[in-house]
Amino acid sequence: MNGVISMNNLPGIYPDLVVLLGAFAVLALELLWPQKGSKTRVLYVSMAVLGLGLLGLGARSWGMPQEVFPGFLRVDGLSGMAKFILLGIGILTLAAGKSGSRNLGLDHAEYYALLLFALFGMMQLCGSVNFLGTFVDLETFSLAMYVLAGFNKRLAGNREAALKYFLPGAFAAAFFLFGLALVFGATGSVRYQDFVTAWQSPALREAQRALMLAGLGLMLAAFAFKVGLVPFHFWVPDVYEGASTPVSAFLSAGAKVAGMVALLRLVGLVADPLDFFQAGPSSYALGRVLLLLSVLTMMVGNLAALRQKSVKRMLAYSSVAHSGYALVGLVAVLGGHSPDGASALMAYVLVYVLMNFAAFGLVAALEAGWPQALLGRPPMLEDFNGLGFAKPVFGAALALAMFSMAGLPPTAGFTAKFFLFKSAVEAGQVGLVVVAVLNSVLSAAYYLRLVVHLYMRPAAREAGLPLFEGWGAWMTVFCALLLLFWGLLPQSLINLSQAATMGIWH
Amino acid sequence: MPIEFTLGLAAAIFSVGAAGVTFRRDPLVLFMCVEMMFNAANLALVGLSGYFGLLDGQTMVFLVLAVAAAEVAVGLAILIAIFRVRQDVDVDHVSELRG
């Protein structure tokens, strides 16, 4: 552990530092100079912090990979794109909670500080090339997330969500830590690079190899918990339904982006030496495990989503299913070690974030407009009846997001899935792609059911729908327009993700 | 003392903790079991540190202890928040949301 820490390295992680200092600034501001009522001031400060981070990110070129703290943290195209997406997620989350923050229970300055702390952890995770660093980053964002999940003190379901997220999360962290100890025992180091070197070394003993595989397996299980892969997904629906809607959106998008990028970095680095699909029986088994996880996650997520009446539960299971699709890209990376798999995965993750916020944004707008009596009741499919005609702009935006989630053209959801499945076919995983396409067809059933409710059912309340036409609702429109743009002109999306993932293994 | 003994003991403690999380229902006990799993990993790290003659493992344990302490603070706060409402924290009774 002889990472050289000097001030010269700090500009490399400028966006991360801005977010971290911003979190402290928000806390200090509210302490020294409290604002009564809705906390618009800290909201604007948080937005400014995220904007500054984006500016700092834009000022650097993504093309030059660099180990900011050697053996700990890498700054390259992959972490650049991931941080860009994460800062965007932060801004979208703030927008979703802007209108009706009182109804959503988010009118506390601590909410904004915790959000920034969680974002900092996720951003660090995307650049980590060290098992210990990965563990600390995972915990940094998870600890903030546990509190955020139970943030709305007015609702009992909220605290339950926090407990149901905390216990499996801490369990998963212990798994990761023990895996780390095993890898340290086998190699005497916790750097990804030393893991690869030790694996390739001809002097590697069978006992060492077994320890390394067991450690890697334990750590993969921990990631599966955090990202919500079957069979470690049981907490997802309860937590997403119980937490405040903007928090659910943040949790599903942020944890997925950070977790998938960290998995990509870990798996991508060890993929070449481990050679998952050709080499000896033990590595082969690990590759098959990821393949099996992908299939199970898609199937279970989609089948369970079919039965849901609550919109947030449906979106929760749909997010599980989308993790399964994203894993297809990871399997493509493993199978052919193809850079296309990595870039398709990044494009897919970006598009998923937009679809997710389009859907959750309108749910939040609906809750923001609700009278006190309805608070705490999860929004049902029936609550969207007739919205398509009552509010044509917002209804159309939500319908477009649903088409995109189902993977129908001309939306970005189709583009992203197409490139993902294409990369998997090129890596020789035809069977997996067949399963994934069948799953997409199956998923259309429940996404289109919401569209049916939007346009083909009469509104229940004559007085009109209580949709709050604030930032949350307009954010849905913004995301939907981007989805349409990348659906019609996919080349810019592909170029972006290809530039980001170029040369990430070296 | 051979390193196998240390690792074996750590693995045994880890398994006991994992079994506890799987089979017990009281959130406080679950919580203690998770702490056992953390400490099993710490034991392995310290033992390996001595075995390799490196300080790395021991410095890692300090980091892990800090993380575990933060986790205890958050976890107990969540438990207390739930206890205030319902005066009992059995996970089988925490069922306002159904999984």
Chai-1 contact restraints between the chains, C-beta under 6 A:
chainA,res_idxA,chainB,res_idxB,connection_type,confidence,min_distance_angstrom,max_distance_angstrom,comment,restraint_id
A,M1,B,D56,contact,1.0,0.0,6.0,A-B,restraint_1
A,L132,B,M60,contact,1.0,0.0,6.0,A-B,restraint_2
A,E139,B,V67,contact,1.0,0.0,6.0,A-B,restraint_3
A,L143,B,A70,contact,1.0,0.0,6.0,A-B,restraint_4
A,L143,B,V74,contact,1.0,0.0,6.0,A-B,restraint_5
A,Y146,B,V74,contact,1.0,0.0,6.0,A-B,restraint_6
A,G150,B,I78,contact,1.0,0.0,6.0,A-B,restraint_7
A,A156,B,V85,contact,1.0,0.0,6.0,A-B,restraint_8
A,A156,B,E96,contact,1.0,0.0,6.0,A-B,restraint_9
A,G157,B,E96,contact,1.0,0.0,6.0,A-B,restraint_10
A,G157,B,L97,contact,1.0,0.0,6.0,A-B,restraint_11
A,R159,B,A81,contact,1.0,0.0,6.0,A-B,restraint_12
A,R159,B,I82,contact,1.0,0.0,6.0,A-B,restraint_13
A,E160,B,V94,contact,1.0,0.0,6.0,A-B,restraint_14
A,E160,B,E96,contact,1.0,0.0,6.0,A-B,restraint_15
A,E160,B,L97,contact,1.0,0.0,6.0,A-B,restraint_16
A,A162,B,I78,contact,1.0,0.0,6.0,A-B,restraint_17
A,L163,B,I78,contact,1.0,0.0,6.0,A-B,restraint_18
A,L163,B,I82,contact,1.0,0.0,6.0,A-B,restraint_19
A,F166,B,G75,contact,1.0,0.0,6.0,A-B,restraint_20
A,F166,B,I78,contact,1.0,0.0,6.0,A-B,restraint_21
A,L167,B,L30,contact,1.0,0.0,6.0,A-B,restraint_22
A,A170,B,V34,contact,1.0,0.0,6.0,A-B,restraint_23
A,A170,B,E71,contact,1.0,0.0,6.0,A-B,restraint_24
A,F171,B,V21,contact,1.0,0.0,6.0,A-B,restraint_25
A,F171,B,V34,contact,1.0,0.0,6.0,A-B,restraint_26
A,A174,B,V34,contact,1.0,0.0,6.0,A-B,restraint_27
A,A174,B,M37,contact,1.0,0.0,6.0,A-B,restraint_28
A,A174,B,F38,contact,1.0,0.0,6.0,A-B,restraint_29
A,L177,B,A41,contact,1.0,0.0,6.0,A-B,restraint_30
A,F178,B,F14,contact,1.0,0.0,6.0,A-B,restraint_31
A,F178,B,A41,contact,1.0,0.0,6.0,A-B,restraint_32
A,A181,B,A41,contact,1.0,0.0,6.0,A-B,restraint_33
A,A181,B,A44,contact,1.0,0.0,6.0,A-B,restraint_34
A,A181,B,L45,contact,1.0,0.0,6.0,A-B,restraint_35
A,F184,B,L48,contact,1.0,0.0,6.0,A-B,restraint_36
A,G185,B,L48,contact,1.0,0.0,6.0,A-B,restraint_37
A,G188,B,F52,contact,1.0,0.0,6.0,A-B,restraint_38
A,F234,B,G99,contact,1.0,0.0,6.0,A-B,restraint_39
A,D238,B,L97,contact,1.0,0.0,6.0,A-B,restraint_40
A,D238,B,G99,contact,1.0,0.0,6.0,A-B,restraint_41
A,G242,B,L97,contact,1.0,0.0,6.0,A-B,restraint_42
